[in-house]
Amino acid sequence: MEKAWSRWQDWAAVVMGVVVLLSPMVMDSSPRSMWTMVLLGGLLGISALWSLAQPGSVASEYVHMGLGVLLFLAPWVMGYSTELMAAAWVSWVVGVLAVLAGASALPAANAAHGLAGSH
C-alpha cells in the first residue's frame, strides 16, 4: 500500500495551491480576482493535504481536477481575462496542471483505495 505523504502529484498540488493563493500579493489584481484566487488556491492546497494524508482517497483527486477546471474558467467567469493578464495566466496554467496532477494520481489512489477496502 502506498504510504501517506509520499505521492509527488499531491505535493505538486500543494505547491500549486500556495502559488495561486499567494500570487495576488505579487501581481496586479482586482478584489474579485484576488478573492477568487485566494479561495481556489486555498481549497486546492487543502485538498492536496487531504490526498497526502489519505492516499486511498479517490474523491480528493477528483476535487483537484474540479478545482483545476474552476481555476481555468475563473478568468472568464470572474471577469479578469483581459485586464489582469498575469492573474489570468496563473489561473489558466495552474488550472491545467491541477487537472493533470489529479488525473495522473487517480490510478495510484484507486489502487490504494482497493487495498484499503480489502481488509
N, C-alpha and C positions, 0 to 999 in steps of 0.2 A: 504494500500500500504506500502511496505517496505521502511523504512527510509534510506536516504543516510548515508554512513559512518557507517553502522551497521552490515554488513554481515561478519561473522567470517572467511569464506573461503577467502574473498578478503583481509582481514587483514593478514591472513596466507600467501597469495601470496605476499604481500608487504614484509613481513619478509623473505620469500624465495628469493625474488629478491635481497634484500640487502645482504643476506648471500652469494649468488653466486657472486654478484658484488664485495664484499669485500674479498672473500676467497683467491684470488691470493696474497693479502697482507700478509697472514699468512701461506702460503704453497708454496712449490716449484712449479713453473710454467714456461712454455716456453712463448715467446711472443705470439705465436699462441693461446695457451690455455688461456693465460691471457686475450687477447682481445676478444676471444670467450665468456668467462665467464663474462667479464665486459659488453659486448654488450647484451647478452641474459639476464643477471641478471637485467640490467637497463631497458630493454624492459618489463620484467616480472613485475618489480616494477611499471612502468608507466601504464601498462595495468591494474594492480590491483587498482591503484588510480583511473583510469577511471571507473572501476566497482564500486568502493566505492562511487564515485560522482554520478554515474548514475546507480542505482540498476536495472533498467529495460533494460539495455543494454545486450542483449544476445550475441552479437558479441564479447564483451570483454571476456566472459567466454570461447568462442572458441579460442580466442587469447591466453588465459592462457594455454589451452590444447595444442595448436600448439607449443607454446614456450616450454612447458614441453617435447613434443616429440623431438623438436630440441635439447634441453639440454641433453636428454637421448642419442641421437645419436651422439652428438658432440664429445665425446672422440674417437670414431672410425673414424668419418669423418675428424676430425681435427688432428688426429694422436697423441693423448695423453692418450690412453687407457692402454698402457703398461709401459711407463716410468714415468708417473706422476700419480700414483695410487690415491693419495689423491684428486687431482683435478678431476680425472675421477669419483671417488665415490661421490663427491659433485654433479657433473653433473647428475649422474645416479639417486641418491636418490631424489634430488630436482626436477628432471625431472618427476619422477613418482608421487611425491607429488603434483606438479603443475597440472598434468593431473587429479589427484583425486580431488583436490580442485576445479578446473574448472567444472568437471563433477558433483560434489555434489552441486555446486551453480546454475547449469543450471535450475532445477525446480523452484527455487525462482526467478531467473532472468526472466524466461518465464512467471511466474505468474505476476510479476511486470510489464513486458512489455505488457501483455494483459490488465492489469488495466490502464496503461498509455495510451494505444491506444483506450480505450473505451470512452474517454471524448468527 
